[in-house]
Amino acid sequence: MAKTNISMPDGMLEDVDRRAAEAGVTRSAFIQEAIAHYGSALDSKRQHAARAARIDDALEEMRSLSLRVGAPDAEHVIRSVRDRGPRWERA
């Protein structure tokens, strides 16, 4: 197993030691778990951003497709239906 030296403020090291003791693990085990958790959070954030980009791309493709086939703009359709009001009030 590799070893490393890291620097951190005294208060942070005290916090690590306290939390490790509360969890019943060594300082090294606590820091390893913290790094693994942080890495997973970064991966999740990256996956979320990639998913959002795919959704944006799909929306743009749908807009482009609707222009090519002459489909009405969805926002316009929704607004016109909403602005007409309920059928029972149109009489």
N, C-alpha and C positions, 0 to 999 in steps of 0.2 A: 504494500500500500504506500502510495506517495505521501510525502509530508510537505507542508508549506508553512511559511511564516506570514502572518498578516498583521497589519497595524489597525487599531481601532481606538476610539476614545475610551478612557477608563470606565466611564459610566456605562458605555455600551457593553463592555466586557462583563461588568457587574450584572447587567441585565441578562446577558446570555447565560451567565453562571446561575443566576436565580431561576430563570426559566428552565434551564436544563435540570436543575435539582427538582423543581416542581414536576417535571415530566418524568423524572427518574431515569434520565439518560446522561451520558457523559457530555462534556462540552463539545467534543468532536462530533459525536452523534447528532447533537442538537444543530450544530452549524451545517453538517452534511444535509440534514433534513430541511433546514431553512433554504439552503441553496437549491435543493431539488424542487421544493415548493415554488421558489421564485422562478426557476427555469420553466416549470409547468405553467405558471401564470403568464410568462412571456410567450410561450408557445400558444396558449389559449388566445391571447390578445392578437397575435399574428394570424391565427386561424380565423378569428372574428373579422379582422380587417380584410382578409382574403375573401371571406364569404360576402362581406358587404360590397366589395369590388365586383364580385361575380353577379350580385343582385343588380348593382348599378348598370353593369354591362348588359344584362338581360333586359332591363327597363329601356335602355337606350335602343337596343335592337328591336324591341316591341314598338317604340315610337317610330323608328325608321321604317319598319314594316308597315305600320298603319299609314304612313305617308305614301309609300309605294303603292298600296292597294286602294288608297282613297278612303280609308275608314275614318269615321269622325273622331275628333279628339275626345277622349274619355272625360276629361275635366269639363268640356263644353256640354257634353251629354248630361252629366251629373248635375251641373248647374241649371240647365234648362228644365230638367225634371223637378229639381228642388224648387225652382222659382215658380213653376206652375201651381204648386200647392197640391194638397190632397184632392183626389177625384170628387169626393163628396162635397167639397167647397166650390167646385167649378160650375155648378148648375145655375 
